[in-house]
Amino acid sequence: HTANSISVGRVLNPTRIVFFGNPVLGTPLMQENQLVGLDLPQKVLFFENQDEVVYAVYNSVKYLESRYDLQEVSTLGQISNALSNLVRAATDAEIKSAADINADPGEGIITKISTEDFATTYSNLRNAILANENLQLVAELDHRENAASVDLELRSTRVIIFGNPNLGTPLMQSSQSTGLDLPQKMLVWEDEDGTVNISYNSPEYLQERHSITGNETVLSQIAEALNALSETAAGN
């Protein structure tokens, strides 16, 4: 995040995010609720604040379990242990949890129904991102393909990660933990009825979650951009 900020002439304290995953553990979560793919692969944010204190931040399993209404998926415990062990090894410190780590089911997630098939919807979204000179395509992940690589089944589910440092940096300058939910992500997924959906995090939710202040104009610009991209993807 810091390097991206510098690339557009902005300043941000050291802030980096690491993405990683294990389809054996993550796929069962998406088999229960495909929307979890919006928060997968797993990620850990490292940042140093103005007092030179270094933090490692990640989404707890309790957060994922509550936000996606997961009902005792067998791999949740393994994921929790893996995350805490990784962060303890990186920081040599004990893990501390936020006072309230739960979310309401589906909280902060905007979902739109596409009028197109899955492949066309995803192609529309990808092309719209590439055509926008203000956006950088960061990564693409095919959750179904990864599931198949470990002999597990999953309906079509893909996530695309992209960003605009000019808009994301001010949010992290206000609250560095926002970097855990940046760059932006959109999930394209086909449900059991064959309906194709586009889902993403509401900027208002991120504002509340990370206690972002003084960035109303930026948040409004992000909301408009995400709405336009999702409408294009949906064929509207």
C-alpha positions as CSV (number, residue, x, y, z in Angstrom):
1,H,0.0,0.0,0.0
2,T,2.8,2.4,0.8
3,A,4.5,1.9,-2.5
4,N,1.2,2.4,-4.3
5,S,0.7,5.6,-2.4
6,I,4.1,6.9,-3.4
7,S,3.4,6.1,-7.0
8,V,0.7,8.8,-7.0
9,G,2.7,11.3,-5.0
10,R,1.1,10.6,-1.6
11,V,2.5,9.6,1.8
12,L,1.5,6.6,3.9
13,N,3.2,5.1,6.9
14,P,4.6,1.5,6.2
15,T,1.5,-0.6,5.3
16,R,1.6,-3.9,3.5
17,I,-0.9,-6.7,2.9
18,V,-0.1,-10.4,2.3
19,F,-2.7,-12.7,0.6
20,F,-2.5,-16.5,1.0
21,G,-4.8,-19.5,1.0
22,N,-5.5,-23.2,1.2
23,P,-8.4,-24.5,-0.9
24,V,-8.7,-27.5,1.3
25,L,-9.7,-25.3,4.2
26,G,-11.4,-22.4,2.3
27,T,-13.6,-24.3,-0.1
28,P,-15.9,-25.8,2.6
29,L,-16.7,-22.3,3.7
30,M,-17.7,-21.3,0.2
31,Q,-19.7,-24.5,-0.2
32,E,-21.7,-23.3,2.8
33,N,-21.9,-19.7,1.5
34,Q,-20.3,-18.6,-1.7
35,L,-20.2,-15.0,-0.5
36,V,-17.2,-15.9,1.8
37,G,-15.2,-15.8,-1.4
38,L,-15.3,-12.0,-1.0
39,D,-13.1,-12.4,2.1
40,L,-10.9,-15.1,0.6
41,P,-8.1,-15.8,0.2
42,Q,-7.0,-15.1,3.7
43,K,-5.0,-11.9,4.3
44,V,-2.8,-10.3,7.0
45,L,-2.2,-6.6,7.1
46,F,1.1,-5.3,8.6
47,F,1.4,-1.6,9.4
48,E,3.5,0.8,11.4
49,N,1.8,3.8,13.0
50,Q,3.2,7.3,13.6
51,D,4.6,6.1,17.0
52,E,6.6,3.4,15.2
53,V,4.5,0.6,16.7
54,V,4.0,-2.3,14.3
55,Y,0.7,-4.2,14.1
56,A,-0.5,-7.3,12.3
57,V,-4.2,-7.4,11.6
58,Y,-6.4,-10.1,10.2
59,N,-10.1,-11.2,10.1
60,S,-10.9,-13.6,12.8
61,V,-12.8,-16.8,12.1
62,K,-15.6,-15.5,14.4
63,Y,-16.0,-12.5,12.1
64,L,-16.2,-14.7,9.0
65,E,-18.5,-17.2,10.8
66,S,-21.0,-14.4,11.8
67,R,-20.8,-12.3,8.6
68,Y,-21.5,-15.3,6.4
69,D,-23.7,-17.2,8.7
70,L,-21.5,-20.3,8.7
71,Q,-22.8,-23.2,10.6
72,E,-20.0,-25.2,12.2
73,V,-18.1,-25.7,9.1
74,S,-15.5,-28.4,9.9
75,T,-12.4,-26.4,8.8
76,L,-13.1,-23.2,10.8
77,G,-11.0,-24.4,13.8
78,Q,-8.1,-25.3,11.5
79,I,-8.2,-21.9,9.8
80,S,-8.3,-20.1,13.2
81,N,-5.3,-22.1,14.4
82,A,-3.3,-21.5,11.2
83,L,-3.9,-17.7,11.3
84,S,-3.0,-17.3,14.9
85,N,0.1,-19.4,14.5
86,L,1.3,-17.5,11.4
87,V,0.8,-14.1,13.1
88,R,2.4,-15.2,16.3
89,A,5.4,-16.4,14.4
90,A,5.7,-13.1,12.5
91,T,5.3,-10.8,15.5
92,D,6.5,-12.9,18.4
93,A,3.5,-11.6,20.3
94,E,0.2,-12.8,21.7
95,I,-3.0,-12.3,19.6
96,K,-5.5,-9.8,20.9
97,S,-9.1,-9.6,19.6
98,A,-11.2,-6.5,19.1
99,A,-14.0,-6.0,21.7
100,D,-16.7,-6.8,19.1
101,I,-15.5,-9.2,16.3
102,N,-19.0,-10.2,15.1
103,A,-21.0,-9.0,12.1
104,D,-24.6,-9.4,11.2
105,P,-25.1,-12.0,8.4
106,G,-24.4,-10.2,5.1
107,E,-23.5,-7.0,6.8
108,G,-21.9,-4.4,4.5
109,I,-22.3,-6.5,1.3
110,I,-23.9,-5.1,-1.8
111,T,-25.1,-7.8,-4.3
112,K,-26.5,-7.2,-7.8
113,I,-28.1,-9.7,-10.1
114,S,-26.7,-9.9,-13.6
115,T,-28.7,-10.2,-16.8
116,E,-25.8,-12.0,-18.4
117,D,-24.2,-15.5,-18.0
118,F,-21.3,-16.0,-15.7
119,A,-18.5,-15.8,-18.3
120,T,-20.0,-12.6,-19.8
121,T,-20.5,-11.0,-16.5
122,Y,-17.0,-11.6,-15.4
123,S,-15.6,-10.5,-18.7
124,N,-17.7,-7.3,-18.6
125,L,-16.3,-6.5,-15.2
126,R,-12.7,-7.2,-16.1
127,N,-12.9,-5.2,-19.3
128,A,-14.4,-2.2,-17.4
129,I,-11.6,-2.2,-14.9
130,L,-8.9,-2.5,-17.6
131,A,-10.5,0.3,-19.6
132,N,-10.5,2.7,-16.6
133,E,-7.1,4.5,-16.5
134,N,-7.6,5.4,-12.9
135,L,-7.8,1.7,-11.8
136,Q,-5.1,-0.9,-11.4
137,L,-6.0,-4.6,-11.8
138,V,-4.1,-6.3,-8.9
139,A,-5.1,-9.9,-9.0
140,E,-7.7,-12.4,-10.1
141,L,-8.7,-15.6,-8.3
142,D,-10.9,-18.5,-9.6
143,H,-12.2,-20.2,-6.4
144,R,-13.9,-22.9,-8.4
145,E,-10.6,-23.8,-10.2
146,N,-8.7,-23.8,-6.9
147,A,-11.3,-26.1,-5.4
148,A,-11.1,-28.5,-8.3
149,S,-7.3,-28.6,-7.8
150,V,-7.9,-30.4,-4.5
151,D,-10.8,-32.5,-5.8
152,L,-13.5,-30.4,-4.2
153,E,-16.6,-29.1,-6.0
154,L,-17.8,-25.4,-6.0
155,R,-20.1,-23.5,-8.2
156,S,-18.6,-20.8,-10.5
157,T,-17.0,-18.2,-8.1
158,R,-14.3,-15.7,-9.0
159,V,-12.9,-12.6,-7.3
160,I,-11.1,-9.7,-8.9
161,I,-9.0,-7.3,-6.9
162,F,-8.3,-3.8,-8.1
163,G,-7.6,-0.3,-6.8
164,N,-7.0,3.4,-7.1
165,P,-4.3,4.7,-4.8
166,N,-5.6,8.2,-5.1
167,L,-8.8,7.2,-3.5
168,G,-7.6,4.4,-1.2
169,T,-4.6,6.2,0.4
170,P,-6.7,8.9,2.1
171,L,-8.8,6.2,3.8
172,M,-5.6,4.5,5.1
173,Q,-4.2,7.9,6.2
174,S,-7.3,8.3,8.3
175,S,-7.2,4.7,9.6
176,Q,-4.4,2.3,8.6
177,S,-6.5,-0.8,9.4
178,T,-8.6,0.0,6.3
179,G,-5.7,-1.6,4.3
180,L,-7.1,-4.9,5.4
181,D,-10.1,-4.3,3.1
182,L,-8.1,-2.7,0.3
183,P,-7.6,-3.0,-2.7
184,Q,-11.2,-3.2,-3.6
185,K,-12.7,-6.6,-4.5
186,M,-15.7,-7.8,-6.5
187,L,-17.0,-11.3,-6.3
188,V,-18.8,-12.8,-9.3
189,W,-20.7,-16.0,-8.4
190,E,-23.4,-18.3,-9.7
191,D,-25.9,-19.6,-7.2
192,E,-27.7,-23.0,-7.1
193,D,-30.5,-21.6,-9.2
194,G,-28.1,-20.5,-12.0
195,T,-28.5,-16.8,-11.1
196,V,-25.3,-14.8,-11.6
197,N,-24.4,-12.2,-8.9
198,I,-21.9,-9.5,-8.4
199,S,-21.0,-8.7,-4.7
200,Y,-18.8,-6.2,-3.1
201,N,-18.2,-4.3,0.2
202,S,-20.1,-1.1,0.8
203,P,-17.8,1.9,1.3
204,E,-20.1,3.0,4.1
205,Y,-19.5,-0.3,5.9
206,L,-15.7,0.1,5.6
207,Q,-16.1,3.7,6.9
208,E,-17.9,2.4,10.0
209,R,-15.7,-0.7,10.4
210,H,-12.4,1.1,10.4
211,S,-13.6,4.4,12.0
212,I,-12.6,6.5,8.9
213,T,-13.2,10.2,9.4
214,G,-13.1,13.2,7.1
215,N,-13.3,11.5,3.8
216,E,-16.9,11.8,2.7
217,T,-16.1,13.0,-0.8
218,V,-13.6,10.2,-1.4
219,L,-16.1,7.6,0.0
220,S,-18.8,8.9,-2.3
221,Q,-16.4,8.7,-5.3
222,I,-15.6,5.1,-4.4
223,A,-19.3,4.2,-4.0
224,E,-20.1,5.7,-7.5
225,A,-17.2,3.9,-9.1
226,L,-18.1,0.5,-7.6
227,N,-21.8,1.0,-8.6
228,A,-20.8,1.8,-12.2
229,L,-18.5,-1.2,-12.5
230,S,-21.1,-3.6,-11.0
231,E,-23.9,-2.2,-13.3
232,T,-21.6,-2.6,-16.3
233,A,-20.8,-6.2,-15.3
234,A,-24.5,-7.0,-14.8
235,G,-25.3,-5.8,-18.3
236,N,-27.3,-2.8,-17.2
